[in-house]
Amino acid sequence: LMHLDAVIQRLISGENAAIRAEWVDACDIIGRKVRRGNVEGVVTALDTDGALILAIGTGLRRVGCGDITVVDVL
């Protein structure tokens, strides 16, 4: 709870971008190849809503909620 309170205090003080960057880094998904249903691609980013942005053969595709499978193993 103390850690959660510290993060909330950081949010209140306006450190949203730094906290988001830490969260994206902790996800360890950028650059990984994933699959959701019949869509497969490399994760290039996470948008501000937490959706994955995948590079697929035809361009970029946003993948919101749902299960994904990591295709590659680091």
N, CA, C and O atoms as a Tripos MOL2 file, in Angstrom:
@<TRIPOS>MOLECULE
protein
  296   295    74     0     0
PROTEIN
NO_CHARGES

@<TRIPOS>ATOM
      1 N           0.8180   -1.1980    0.0000 N.3       1 LEU1
      2 CA          0.0000    0.0000    0.0000 C.3       1 LEU1
      3 C           0.8580    1.2570    0.0000 C.2       1 LEU1
      4 O           0.4820    2.2770   -0.5770 O.2       1 LEU1
      5 N           2.0110    1.1750    0.6500 N.am      2 MET2
      6 CA          2.8910    2.3430    0.6780 C.3       2 MET2
      7 C           3.3970    2.6670   -0.7340 C.2       2 MET2
      8 O           3.4950    3.8350   -1.1110 O.2       2 MET2
      9 N           3.7160    1.6270   -1.5050 N.am      3 HIS3
     10 CA          4.1790    1.8430   -2.8810 C.3       3 HIS3
     11 C           3.0570    2.4360   -3.7330 C.2       3 HIS3
     12 O           3.2820    3.3650   -4.5090 O.2       3 HIS3
     13 N           1.8580    1.8970   -3.5830 N.am      4 LEU4
     14 CA          0.7110    2.4240   -4.3170 C.3       4 LEU4
     15 C           0.4810    3.8920   -3.9730 C.2       4 LEU4
     16 O           0.2260    4.7080   -4.8580 O.2       4 LEU4
     17 N           0.5700    4.2240   -2.6960 N.am      5 ASP5
     18 CA          0.4050    5.6110   -2.2770 C.3       5 ASP5
     19 C           1.4770    6.5000   -2.8940 C.2       5 ASP5
     20 O           1.1880    7.6240   -3.3040 O.2       5 ASP5
     21 N           2.7060    6.0080   -2.9630 N.am      6 ALA6
     22 CA          3.7850    6.7970   -3.5650 C.3       6 ALA6
     23 C           3.5100    7.0570   -5.0430 C.2       6 ALA6
     24 O           3.7550    8.1590   -5.5330 O.2       6 ALA6
     25 N           3.0050    6.0560   -5.7550 N.am      7 VAL7
     26 CA          2.6880    6.2380   -7.1740 C.3       7 VAL7
     27 C           1.5320    7.2180   -7.3330 C.2       7 VAL7
     28 O           1.5560    8.0650   -8.2260 O.2       7 VAL7
     29 N           0.5350    7.1130   -6.4860 N.am      8 ILE8
     30 CA         -0.5930    8.0560   -6.5420 C.3       8 ILE8
     31 C          -0.0990    9.4780   -6.3040 C.2       8 ILE8
     32 O          -0.5430   10.4050   -6.9810 O.2       8 ILE8
     33 N           0.7980    9.6610   -5.3660 N.am      9 GLN9
     34 CA          1.3520   10.9890   -5.1070 C.3       9 GLN9
     35 C           2.1060   11.5070   -6.3320 C.2       9 GLN9
     36 O           2.0340   12.6940   -6.6500 O.2       9 GLN9
     37 N           2.8290   10.6200   -7.0190 N.am     10 ARG10
     38 CA          3.5290   11.0160   -8.2400 C.3      10 ARG10
     39 C           2.5250   11.4400   -9.3130 C.2      10 ARG10
     40 O           2.7530   12.4150  -10.0290 O.2      10 ARG10
     41 N           1.4120   10.7060   -9.4240 N.am     11 LEU11
     42 CA          0.3790   11.0790  -10.3910 C.3      11 LEU11
     43 C          -0.1990   12.4500  -10.0710 C.2      11 LEU11
     44 O          -0.3850   13.2820  -10.9590 O.2      11 LEU11
     45 N          -0.4770   12.6710   -8.8080 N.am     12 ILE12
     46 CA         -1.0300   13.9590   -8.3760 C.3      12 ILE12
     47 C          -0.0650   15.1020   -8.6910 C.2      12 ILE12
     48 O          -0.4840   16.2050   -9.0430 O.2      12 ILE12
     49 N           1.2320   14.8200   -8.5600 N.am     13 SER13
     50 CA          2.2210   15.8750   -8.8120 C.3      13 SER13
     51 C           2.5370   16.0500  -10.2970 C.2      13 SER13
     52 O           3.3710   16.8800  -10.6590 O.2      13 SER13
     53 N           1.8710   15.2660  -11.1650 N.am     14 GLY14
     54 CA          2.0130   15.4800  -12.5990 C.3      14 GLY14
     55 C           3.0490   14.6280  -13.2980 C.2      14 GLY14
     56 O           3.4710   14.9660  -14.4040 O.2      14 GLY14
     57 N           3.4720   13.5360  -12.6900 N.am     15 GLU15
     58 CA          4.4950   12.6840  -13.2880 C.3      15 GLU15
     59 C           3.8990   11.5920  -14.1670 C.2      15 GLU15
     60 O           4.4710   10.5080  -14.2830 O.2      15 GLU15
     61 N           2.7620   11.8660  -14.7820 N.am     16 ASN16
     62 CA          2.0530   10.8680  -15.5680 C.3      16 ASN16
     63 C           2.9200   10.2520  -16.6550 C.2      16 ASN16
     64 O           2.9330    9.0310  -16.8120 O.2      16 ASN16
     65 N           3.6380   11.0680  -17.4010 N.am     17 ALA17
     66 CA          4.4450   10.5640  -18.5120 C.3      17 ALA17
     67 C           5.5530    9.6420  -18.0110 C.2      17 ALA17
     68 O           5.8220    8.6100  -18.6260 O.2      17 ALA17
     69 N           6.1890    9.9970  -16.9200 N.am     18 ALA18
     70 CA          7.2630    9.1650  -16.3700 C.3      18 ALA18
     71 C           6.7220    7.8290  -15.8690 C.2      18 ALA18
     72 O           7.3450    6.7860  -16.0710 O.2      18 ALA18
     73 N           5.5690    7.8620  -15.2190 N.am     19 ILE19
     74 CA          4.9610    6.6270  -14.7120 C.3      19 ILE19
     75 C           4.5370    5.7420  -15.8760 C.2      19 ILE19
     76 O           4.7280    4.5270  -15.8300 O.2      19 ILE19
     77 N           3.9670    6.3340  -16.9140 N.am     20 ARG20
     78 CA          3.5790    5.5570  -18.0830 C.3      20 ARG20
     79 C           4.7940    4.9240  -18.7420 C.2      20 ARG20
     80 O           4.7390    3.7610  -19.1440 O.2      20 ARG20
     81 N           5.8880    5.6670  -18.8580 N.am     21 ALA21
     82 CA          7.1130    5.1290  -19.4510 C.3      21 ALA21
     83 C           7.6390    3.9440  -18.6350 C.2      21 ALA21
     84 O           8.0990    2.9570  -19.2090 O.2      21 ALA21
     85 N           7.5750    4.0310  -17.3190 N.am     22 GLU22
     86 CA          8.0000    2.9240  -16.4610 C.3      22 GLU22
     87 C           7.1080    1.7060  -16.6760 C.2      22 GLU22
     88 O           7.5890    0.5730  -16.7120 O.2      22 GLU22
     89 N           5.8030    1.9480  -16.8180 N.am     23 TRP23
     90 CA          4.8500    0.8600  -17.0250 C.3      23 TRP23
     91 C           5.0990    0.1690  -18.3650 C.2      23 TRP23
     92 O           5.1160   -1.0600  -18.4360 O.2      23 TRP23
     93 N           5.2940    0.9580  -19.4290 N.am     24 VAL24
     94 CA          5.5570    0.3940  -20.7530 C.3      24 VAL24
     95 C           6.8340   -0.4290  -20.7180 C.2      24 VAL24
     96 O           6.8890   -1.5230  -21.2800 O.2      24 VAL24
     97 N           7.8530    0.0900  -20.0660 N.am     25 ASP25
     98 CA          9.1290   -0.6310  -19.9570 C.3      25 ASP25
     99 C           8.9480   -1.9450  -19.1950 C.2      25 ASP25
    100 O           9.5200   -2.9680  -19.5710 O.2      25 ASP25
    101 N           8.1610   -1.9150  -18.1370 N.am     26 ALA26
    102 CA          7.9430   -3.1180  -17.3290 C.3      26 ALA26
    103 C           7.1470   -4.1810  -18.0830 C.2      26 ALA26
    104 O           7.2680   -5.3700  -17.7880 O.2      26 ALA26
    105 N           6.3350   -3.7620  -19.0510 N.am     27 CYS27
    106 CA          5.5410   -4.7240  -19.8280 C.3      27 CYS27
    107 C           6.4270   -5.6410  -20.6680 C.2      27 CYS27
    108 O           6.0390   -6.7790  -20.9350 O.2      27 CYS27
    109 N           7.5850   -5.1890  -21.0850 N.am     28 ASP28
    110 CA          8.5500   -5.9910  -21.8400 C.3      28 ASP28
    111 C           7.9080   -6.6420  -23.0700 C.2      28 ASP28
    112 O           8.1540   -7.8120  -23.3590 O.2      28 ASP28
    113 N           7.0930   -5.8830  -23.7800 N.am     29 ILE29
    114 CA          6.3910   -6.4340  -24.9420 C.3      29 ILE29
    115 C           6.7980   -5.7550  -26.2420 C.2      29 ILE29
    116 O           6.5800   -6.3100  -27.3190 O.2      29 ILE29
    117 N           7.3820   -4.5710  -26.1610 N.am     30 ILE30
    118 CA          7.7930   -3.8540  -27.3670 C.3      30 ILE30
    119 C           8.8370   -4.6910  -28.1110 C.2      30 ILE30
    120 O           9.8090   -5.1650  -27.5220 O.2      30 ILE30
    121 N           8.6160   -4.8630  -29.4110 N.am     31 GLY31
    122 CA          9.5480   -5.6330  -30.2310 C.3      31 GLY31
    123 C           9.2300   -7.1190  -30.2980 C.2      31 GLY31
    124 O           9.8670   -7.8520  -31.0550 O.2      31 GLY31
    125 N           8.2570   -7.5750  -29.5210 N.am     32 ARG32
    126 CA          7.8910   -8.9940  -29.5180 C.3      32 ARG32
    127 C           6.8460   -9.2570  -30.5930 C.2      32 ARG32
    128 O           6.0120   -8.3990  -30.8830 O.2      32 ARG32
    129 N           6.8970  -10.4450  -31.1780 N.am     33 LYS33
    130 CA          5.8940  -10.8600  -32.1510 C.3      33 LYS33
    131 C           4.7650  -11.5440  -31.4030 C.2      33 LYS33
    132 O           4.9950  -12.4730  -30.6280 O.2      33 LYS33
    133 N           3.5280  -11.0760  -31.6400 N.am     34 VAL34
    134 CA          2.3740  -11.6100  -30.9280 C.3      34 VAL34
    135 C           1.2630  -11.9570  -31.9190 C.2      34 VAL34
    136 O           1.2670  -11.5350  -33.0750 O.2      34 VAL34
    137 N           0.3190  -12.7380  -31.4170 N.am     35 ARG35
    138 CA         -0.8400  -13.1100  -32.2250 C.3      35 ARG35
    139 C          -2.0960  -12.9230  -31.3920 C.2      35 ARG35
    140 O          -2.1280  -13.2470  -30.2040 O.2      35 ARG35
    141 N          -3.1250  -12.3990  -32.0320 N.am     36 ARG36
    142 CA         -4.4610  -12.3290  -31.4320 C.3      36 ARG36
    143 C          -5.4450  -12.7260  -32.5180 C.2      36 ARG36
    144 O          -5.6480  -11.9950  -33.4880 O.2      36 ARG36
    145 N          -6.0450  -13.8780  -32.3470 N.am     37 GLY37
    146 CA         -6.9240  -14.3920  -33.3860 C.3      37 GLY37
    147 C          -6.1280  -14.6610  -34.6490 C.2      37 GLY37
    148 O          -5.1350  -15.3870  -34.6170 O.2      37 GLY37
    149 N          -6.5550  -14.0800  -35.7630 N.am     38 ASN38
    150 CA         -5.8250  -14.2680  -37.0210 C.3      38 ASN38
    151 C          -4.8860  -13.1020  -37.3350 C.2      38 ASN38
    152 O          -4.3560  -13.0160  -38.4430 O.2      38 ASN38
    153 N          -4.6800  -12.2150  -36.3780 N.am     39 VAL39
    154 CA         -3.7830  -11.0690  -36.5660 C.3      39 VAL39
    155 C          -2.4490  -11.3650  -35.8710 C.2      39 VAL39
    156 O          -2.4090  -11.6840  -34.6830 O.2      39 VAL39
    157 N          -1.3770  -11.2520  -36.6280 N.am     40 GLU40
    158 CA         -0.0440  -11.4800  -36.0830 C.3      40 GLU40
    159 C           0.8510  -10.3200  -36.4860 C.2      40 GLU40
    160 O           0.8300   -9.8830  -37.6370 O.2      40 GLU40
    161 N           1.6390   -9.8210  -35.5400 N.am     41 GLY41
    162 CA          2.5350   -8.7210  -35.8550 C.3      41 GLY41
    163 C           3.4890   -8.4410  -34.7200 C.2      41 GLY41
    164 O           3.4390   -9.0840  -33.6710 O.2      41 GLY41
    165 N           4.3520   -7.4820  -34.9400 N.am     42 VAL42
    166 CA          5.3580   -7.0830  -33.9520 C.3      42 VAL42
    167 C           4.8420   -5.8590  -33.2070 C.2      42 VAL42
    168 O           4.3980   -4.8890  -33.8210 O.2      42 VAL42
    169 N           4.9040   -5.9120  -31.8930 N.am     43 VAL43
    170 CA          4.4470   -4.7900  -31.0700 C.3      43 VAL43
    171 C           5.4350   -3.6360  -31.2260 C.2      43 VAL43
    172 O           6.6250   -3.7780  -30.9430 O.2      43 VAL43
    173 N           4.9230   -2.4950  -31.6780 N.am     44 THR44
    174 CA          5.7740   -1.3150  -31.8430 C.3      44 THR44
    175 C           5.5750   -0.3080  -30.7240 C.2      44 THR44
    176 O           6.4590    0.5040  -30.4530 O.2      44 THR44
    177 N           4.4010   -0.3580  -30.0630 N.am     45 ALA45
    178 CA          4.1100    0.6170  -29.0140 C.3      45 ALA45
    179 C           2.8810    0.1860  -28.2340 C.2      45 ALA45
    180 O           2.1580   -0.7260  -28.6340 O.2      45 ALA45
    181 N           2.6610    0.8510  -27.1270 N.am     46 LEU46
    182 CA          1.4100    0.7620  -26.3850 C.3      46 LEU46
    183 C           0.8150    2.1580  -26.4090 C.2      46 LEU46
    184 O           1.5020    3.1300  -26.0920 O.2      46 LEU46
    185 N          -0.4560    2.2700  -26.7820 N.am     47 ASP47
    186 CA         -1.0460    3.6070  -26.8210 C.3      47 ASP47
    187 C          -1.4670    4.0350  -25.4110 C.2      47 ASP47
    188 O          -1.3040    3.2880  -24.4470 O.2      47 ASP47
    189 N          -2.0000    5.2280  -25.3130 N.am     48 THR48
    190 CA         -2.3230    5.7760  -23.9880 C.3      48 THR48
    191 C          -3.4520    5.0340  -23.2920 C.2      48 THR48
    192 O          -3.6350    5.1800  -22.0830 O.2      48 THR48
    193 N          -4.2150    4.2360  -24.0400 N.am     49 ASP49
    194 CA         -5.2680    3.4140  -23.4370 C.3      49 ASP49
    195 C          -4.7620    2.0300  -23.0580 C.2      49 ASP49
    196 O          -5.5070    1.2370  -22.4830 O.2      49 ASP49
    197 N          -3.5030    1.7290  -23.3720 N.am     50 GLY50
    198 CA         -2.9300    0.4260  -23.0620 C.3      50 GLY50
    199 C          -3.0510   -0.5820  -24.1880 C.2      50 GLY50
    200 O          -2.6320   -1.7290  -24.0340 O.2      50 GLY50
    201 N          -3.6170   -0.1770  -25.3210 N.am     51 ALA51
    202 CA         -3.7330   -1.0800  -26.4570 C.3      51 ALA51
    203 C          -2.3720   -1.2690  -27.1200 C.2      51 ALA51
    204 O          -1.5220   -0.3790  -27.0910 O.2      51 ALA51
    205 N          -2.1840   -2.4410  -27.7150 N.am     52 LEU52
    206 CA         -0.9590   -2.7150  -28.4460 C.3      52 LEU52
    207 C          -1.0630   -2.1390  -29.8540 C.2      52 LEU52
    208 O          -2.1200   -2.2000  -30.4820 O.2      52 LEU52
    209 N           0.0250   -1.5870  -30.3360 N.am     53 ILE53
    210 CA          0.1230   -1.1540  -31.7240 C.3      53 ILE53
    211 C           1.0410   -2.1540  -32.4050 C.2      53 ILE53
    212 O           2.2220   -2.2600  -32.0740 O.2      53 ILE53
    213 N           0.4760   -2.8950  -33.3730 N.am     54 LEU54
    214 CA          1.2210   -3.9370  -34.0610 C.3      54 LEU54
    215 C           1.5930   -3.5080  -35.4660 C.2      54 LEU54
    216 O           0.7960   -2.8980  -36.1780 O.2      54 LEU54
    217 N           2.8210   -3.8370  -35.8550 N.am     55 ALA55
    218 CA          3.2350   -3.6930  -37.2490 C.3      55 ALA55
    219 C           2.8770   -5.0050  -37.9290 C.2      55 ALA55
    220 O           3.4270   -6.0590  -37.6100 O.2      55 ALA55
    221 N           1.9410   -4.9230  -38.8770 N.am     56 ILE56
    222 CA          1.5430   -6.1060  -39.6390 C.3      56 ILE56
    223 C           1.9130   -5.8490  -41.0920 C.2      56 ILE56
    224 O           2.3730   -4.7590  -41.4310 O.2      56 ILE56
    225 N           1.7190   -6.8250  -41.9360 N.am     57 GLY57
    226 CA          2.1250   -6.7070  -43.3370 C.3      57 GLY57
    227 C           1.5510   -5.5100  -44.0630 C.2      57 GLY57
    228 O           2.1830   -4.9920  -44.9840 O.2      57 GLY57
    229 N           0.3760   -5.0590  -43.6770 N.am     58 THR58
    230 CA         -0.2850   -3.9530  -44.3780 C.3      58 THR58
    231 C          -0.1550   -2.6130  -43.6710 C.2      58 THR58
    232 O          -0.7460   -1.6320  -44.1220 O.2      58 THR58
    233 N           0.5900   -2.5390  -42.5900 N.am     59 GLY59
    234 CA          0.7520   -1.2750  -41.8630 C.3      59 GLY59
    235 C           0.6620   -1.4910  -40.3690 C.2      59 GLY59
    236 O           1.1640   -2.4900  -39.8530 O.2      59 GLY59
    237 N           0.0250   -0.5630  -39.6670 N.am     60 LEU60
    238 CA         -0.1220   -0.6470  -38.2240 C.3      60 LEU60
    239 C          -1.5480   -1.0120  -37.8700 C.2      60 LEU60
    240 O          -2.4930   -0.6280  -38.5600 O.2      60 LEU60
    241 N          -1.6920   -1.7570  -36.7870 N.am     61 ARG61
    242 CA         -3.0270   -2.1360  -36.3250 C.3      61 ARG61
    243 C          -3.0700   -2.0340  -34.8120 C.2      61 ARG61
    244 O          -2.1530   -2.4690  -34.1150 O.2      61 ARG61
    245 N          -4.1420   -1.4560  -34.3230 N.am     62 ARG62
    246 CA         -4.3530   -1.3110  -32.8710 C.3      62 ARG62
    247 C          -5.1060   -2.5290  -32.3670 C.2      62 ARG62
    248 O          -6.1490   -2.8950  -32.9090 O.2      62 ARG62
    249 N          -4.5700   -3.1530  -31.3260 N.am     63 VAL63
    250 CA         -5.2130   -4.3110  -30.7100 C.3      63 VAL63
    251 C          -5.5590   -3.9180  -29.2810 C.2      63 VAL63
    252 O          -4.6760   -3.7170  -28.4470 O.2      63 VAL63
    253 N          -6.8560   -3.8120  -29.0120 N.am     64 GLY64
    254 CA         -7.3260   -3.4080  -27.6940 C.3      64 GLY64
    255 C          -7.3580   -4.5800  -26.7320 C.2      64 GLY64
    256 O          -6.3430   -5.2430  -26.5180 O.2      64 GLY64
    257 N          -8.4860   -4.8270  -26.1690 N.am     65 CYS65
    258 CA         -8.6020   -5.8770  -25.1580 C.3      65 CYS65
    259 C          -8.6550   -7.2560  -25.7960 C.2      65 CYS65
    260 O          -9.0040   -7.4040  -26.9670 O.2      65 CYS65
    261 N          -8.3050   -8.2560  -25.0080 N.am     66 GLY66
    262 CA         -8.3450   -9.6340  -25.4650 C.3      66 GLY66
    263 C          -7.0480  -10.3490  -25.1750 C.2      66 GLY66
    264 O          -6.0410   -9.7350  -24.8210 O.2      66 GLY66
    265 N          -7.0900  -11.6440  -25.3300 N.am     67 ASP67
    266 CA         -5.9020  -12.4630  -25.0970 C.3      67 ASP67
    267 C          -4.9640  -12.3890  -26.2890 C.2      67 ASP67
    268 O          -5.3970  -12.3600  -27.4410 O.2      67 ASP67
    269 N          -3.6770  -12.3600  -25.9930 N.am     68 ILE68
    270 CA         -2.6650  -12.4350  -27.0420 C.3      68 ILE68
    271 C          -1.7630  -13.6150  -26.7350 C.2      68 ILE68
    272 O          -1.6700  -14.0690  -25.5950 O.2      68 ILE68
    273 N          -1.1060  -14.0980  -27.7660 N.am     69 THR69
    274 CA         -0.1040  -15.1510  -27.6220 C.3      69 THR69
    275 C           1.2150  -14.5810  -28.1020 C.2      69 THR69
    276 O           1.2940  -14.0360  -29.2030 O.2      69 THR69
    277 N           2.2510  -14.7010  -27.2860 N.am     70 VAL70
    278 CA          3.5860  -14.2740  -27.7130 C.3      70 VAL70
    279 C           4.1380  -15.3700  -28.6110 C.2      70 VAL70
    280 O           4.2540  -16.5260  -28.2020 O.2      70 VAL70
    281 N           4.4760  -14.9940  -29.8450 N.am     71 VAL71
    282 CA          4.9300  -15.9620  -30.8430 C.3      71 VAL71
    283 C           6.4200  -16.2130  -30.7110 C.2      71 VAL71
    284 O           6.8610  -17.3530  -30.8580 O.2      71 VAL71
    285 N           7.2100  -15.1810  -30.4370 N.am     72 ASP72
    286 CA          8.6490  -15.3710  -30.2870 C.3      72 ASP72
    287 C           9.0120  -15.4920  -28.8260 C.2      72 ASP72
    288 O           8.2550  -15.0660  -27.9530 O.2      72 ASP72
    289 N          10.1480  -16.0600  -28.5600 N.am     73 VAL73
    290 CA         10.6460  -16.1920  -27.2040 C.3      73 VAL73
    291 C          11.9790  -15.4760  -27.1370 C.2      73 VAL73
    292 O          12.8870  -15.7620  -27.9180 O.2      73 VAL73
    293 N          12.0960  -14.5440  -26.1990 N.am     74 LEU74
    294 CA         13.3580  -13.7950  -26.0710 C.3      74 LEU74
    295 C          14.4150  -14.6220  -25.3950 C.2      74 LEU74
    296 O          15.5370  -14.1540  -25.2040 O.2      74 LEU74
@<TRIPOS>BOND
     1     1     2 1
     2     2     3 1
     3     3     4 2
     4     3     5 am
     5     5     6 1
     6     6     7 1
     7     7     8 2
     8     7     9 am
     9     9    10 1
    10    10    11 1
    11    11    12 2
    12    11    13 am
    13    13    14 1
    14    14    15 1
    15    15    16 2
    16    15    17 am
    17    17    18 1
    18    18    19 1
    19    19    20 2
    20    19    21 am
    21    21    22 1
    22    22    23 1
    23    23    24 2
    24    23    25 am
    25    25    26 1
    26    26    27 1
    27    27    28 2
    28    27    29 am
    29    29    30 1
    30    30    31 1
    31    31    32 2
    32    31    33 am
    33    33    34 1
    34    34    35 1
    35    35    36 2
    36    35    37 am
    37    37    38 1
    38    38    39 1
    39    39    40 2
    40    39    41 am
    41    41    42 1
    42    42    43 1
    43    43    44 2
    44    43    45 am
    45    45    46 1
    46    46    47 1
    47    47    48 2
    48    47    49 am
    49    49    50 1
    50    50    51 1
    51    51    52 2
    52    51    53 am
    53    53    54 1
    54    54    55 1
    55    55    56 2
    56    55    57 am
    57    57    58 1
    58    58    59 1
    59    59    60 2
    60    59    61 am
    61    61    62 1
    62    62    63 1
    63    63    64 2
    64    63    65 am
    65    65    66 1
    66    66    67 1
    67    67    68 2
    68    67    69 am
    69    69    70 1
    70    70    71 1
    71    71    72 2
    72    71    73 am
    73    73    74 1
    74    74    75 1
    75    75    76 2
    76    75    77 am
    77    77    78 1
    78    78    79 1
    79    79    80 2
    80    79    81 am
    81    81    82 1
    82    82    83 1
    83    83    84 2
    84    83    85 am
    85    85    86 1
    86    86    87 1
    87    87    88 2
    88    87    89 am
    89    89    90 1
    90    90    91 1
    91    91    92 2
    92    91    93 am
    93    93    94 1
    94    94    95 1
    95    95    96 2
    96    95    97 am
    97    97    98 1
    98    98    99 1
    99    99   100 2
   100    99   101 am
   101   101   102 1
   102   102   103 1
   103   103   104 2
   104   103   105 am
   105   105   106 1
   106   106   107 1
   107   107   108 2
   108   107   109 am
   109   109   110 1
   110   110   111 1
   111   111   112 2
   112   111   113 am
   113   113   114 1
   114   114   115 1
   115   115   116 2
   116   115   117 am
   117   117   118 1
   118   118   119 1
   119   119   120 2
   120   119   121 am
   121   121   122 1
   122   122   123 1
   123   123   124 2
   124   123   125 am
   125   125   126 1
   126   126   127 1
   127   127   128 2
   128   127   129 am
   129   129   130 1
   130   130   131 1
   131   131   132 2
   132   131   133 am
   133   133   134 1
   134   134   135 1
   135   135   136 2
   136   135   137 am
   137   137   138 1
   138   138   139 1
   139   139   140 2
   140   139   141 am
   141   141   142 1
   142   142   143 1
   143   143   144 2
   144   143   145 am
   145   145   146 1
   146   146   147 1
   147   147   148 2
   148   147   149 am
   149   149   150 1
   150   150   151 1
   151   151   152 2
   152   151   153 am
   153   153   154 1
   154   154   155 1
   155   155   156 2
   156   155   157 am
   157   157   158 1
   158   158   159 1
   159   159   160 2
   160   159   161 am
   161   161   162 1
   162   162   163 1
   163   163   164 2
   164   163   165 am
   165   165   166 1
   166   166   167 1
   167   167   168 2
   168   167   169 am
   169   169   170 1
   170   170   171 1
   171   171   172 2
   172   171   173 am
   173   173   174 1
   174   174   175 1
   175   175   176 2
   176   175   177 am
   177   177   178 1
   178   178   179 1
   179   179   180 2
   180   179   181 am
   181   181   182 1
   182   182   183 1
   183   183   184 2
   184   183   185 am
   185   185   186 1
   186   186   187 1
   187   187   188 2
   188   187   189 am
   189   189   190 1
   190   190   191 1
   191   191   192 2
   192   191   193 am
   193   193   194 1
   194   194   195 1
   195   195   196 2
   196   195   197 am
   197   197   198 1
   198   198   199 1
   199   199   200 2
   200   199   201 am
   201   201   202 1
   202   202   203 1
   203   203   204 2
   204   203   205 am
   205   205   206 1
   206   206   207 1
   207   207   208 2
   208   207   209 am
   209   209   210 1
   210   210   211 1
   211   211   212 2
   212   211   213 am
   213   213   214 1
   214   214   215 1
   215   215   216 2
   216   215   217 am
   217   217   218 1
   218   218   219 1
   219   219   220 2
   220   219   221 am
   221   221   222 1
   222   222   223 1
   223   223   224 2
   224   223   225 am
   225   225   226 1
   226   226   227 1
   227   227   228 2
   228   227   229 am
   229   229   230 1
   230   230   231 1
   231   231   232 2
   232   231   233 am
   233   233   234 1
   234   234   235 1
   235   235   236 2
   236   235   237 am
   237   237   238 1
   238   238   239 1
   239   239   240 2
   240   239   241 am
   241   241   242 1
   242   242   243 1
   243   243   244 2
   244   243   245 am
   245   245   246 1
   246   246   247 1
   247   247   248 2
   248   247   249 am
   249   249   250 1
   250   250   251 1
   251   251   252 2
   252   251   253 am
   253   253   254 1
   254   254   255 1
   255   255   256 2
   256   255   257 am
   257   257   258 1
   258   258   259 1
   259   259   260 2
   260   259   261 am
   261   261   262 1
   262   262   263 1
   263   263   264 2
   264   263   265 am
   265   265   266 1
   266   266   267 1
   267   267   268 2
   268   267   269 am
   269   269   270 1
   270   270   271 1
   271   271   272 2
   272   271   273 am
   273   273   274 1
   274   274   275 1
   275   275   276 2
   276   275   277 am
   277   277   278 1
   278   278   279 1
   279   279   280 2
   280   279   281 am
   281   281   282 1
   282   282   283 1
   283   283   284 2
   284   283   285 am
   285   285   286 1
   286   286   287 1
   287   287   288 2
   288   287   289 am
   289   289   290 1
   290   290   291 1
   291   291   292 2
   292   291   293 am
   293   293   294 1
   294   294   295 1
   295   295   296 2
@<TRIPOS>SUBSTRUCTURE
     1 LEU1         2 RESIDUE 1 A LEU
     2 MET2         6 RESIDUE 1 A MET
     3 HIS3        10 RESIDUE 1 A HIS
     4 LEU4        14 RESIDUE 1 A LEU
     5 ASP5        18 RESIDUE 1 A ASP
     6 ALA6        22 RESIDUE 1 A ALA
     7 VAL7        26 RESIDUE 1 A VAL
     8 ILE8        30 RESIDUE 1 A ILE
     9 GLN9        34 RESIDUE 1 A GLN
    10 ARG10       38 RESIDUE 1 A ARG
    11 LEU11       42 RESIDUE 1 A LEU
    12 ILE12       46 RESIDUE 1 A ILE
    13 SER13       50 RESIDUE 1 A SER
    14 GLY14       54 RESIDUE 1 A GLY
    15 GLU15       58 RESIDUE 1 A GLU
    16 ASN16       62 RESIDUE 1 A ASN
    17 ALA17       66 RESIDUE 1 A ALA
    18 ALA18       70 RESIDUE 1 A ALA
    19 ILE19       74 RESIDUE 1 A ILE
    20 ARG20       78 RESIDUE 1 A ARG
    21 ALA21       82 RESIDUE 1 A ALA
    22 GLU22       86 RESIDUE 1 A GLU
    23 TRP23       90 RESIDUE 1 A TRP
    24 VAL24       94 RESIDUE 1 A VAL
    25 ASP25       98 RESIDUE 1 A ASP
    26 ALA26      102 RESIDUE 1 A ALA
    27 CYS27      106 RESIDUE 1 A CYS
    28 ASP28      110 RESIDUE 1 A ASP
    29 ILE29      114 RESIDUE 1 A ILE
    30 ILE30      118 RESIDUE 1 A ILE
    31 GLY31      122 RESIDUE 1 A GLY
    32 ARG32      126 RESIDUE 1 A ARG
    33 LYS33      130 RESIDUE 1 A LYS
    34 VAL34      134 RESIDUE 1 A VAL
    35 ARG35      138 RESIDUE 1 A ARG
    36 ARG36      142 RESIDUE 1 A ARG
    37 GLY37      146 RESIDUE 1 A GLY
    38 ASN38      150 RESIDUE 1 A ASN
    39 VAL39      154 RESIDUE 1 A VAL
    40 GLU40      158 RESIDUE 1 A GLU
    41 GLY41      162 RESIDUE 1 A GLY
    42 VAL42      166 RESIDUE 1 A VAL
    43 VAL43      170 RESIDUE 1 A VAL
    44 THR44      174 RESIDUE 1 A THR
    45 ALA45      178 RESIDUE 1 A ALA
    46 LEU46      182 RESIDUE 1 A LEU
    47 ASP47      186 RESIDUE 1 A ASP
    48 THR48      190 RESIDUE 1 A THR
    49 ASP49      194 RESIDUE 1 A ASP
    50 GLY50      198 RESIDUE 1 A GLY
    51 ALA51      202 RESIDUE 1 A ALA
    52 LEU52      206 RESIDUE 1 A LEU
    53 ILE53      210 RESIDUE 1 A ILE
    54 LEU54      214 RESIDUE 1 A LEU
    55 ALA55      218 RESIDUE 1 A ALA
    56 ILE56      222 RESIDUE 1 A ILE
    57 GLY57      226 RESIDUE 1 A GLY
    58 THR58      230 RESIDUE 1 A THR
    59 GLY59      234 RESIDUE 1 A GLY
    60 LEU60      238 RESIDUE 1 A LEU
    61 ARG61      242 RESIDUE 1 A ARG
    62 ARG62      246 RESIDUE 1 A ARG
    63 VAL63      250 RESIDUE 1 A VAL
    64 GLY64      254 RESIDUE 1 A GLY
    65 CYS65      258 RESIDUE 1 A CYS
    66 GLY66      262 RESIDUE 1 A GLY
    67 ASP67      266 RESIDUE 1 A ASP
    68 ILE68      270 RESIDUE 1 A ILE
    69 THR69      274 RESIDUE 1 A THR
    70 VAL70      278 RESIDUE 1 A VAL
    71 VAL71      282 RESIDUE 1 A VAL
    72 ASP72      286 RESIDUE 1 A ASP
    73 VAL73      290 RESIDUE 1 A VAL
    74 LEU74      294 RESIDUE 1 A LEU
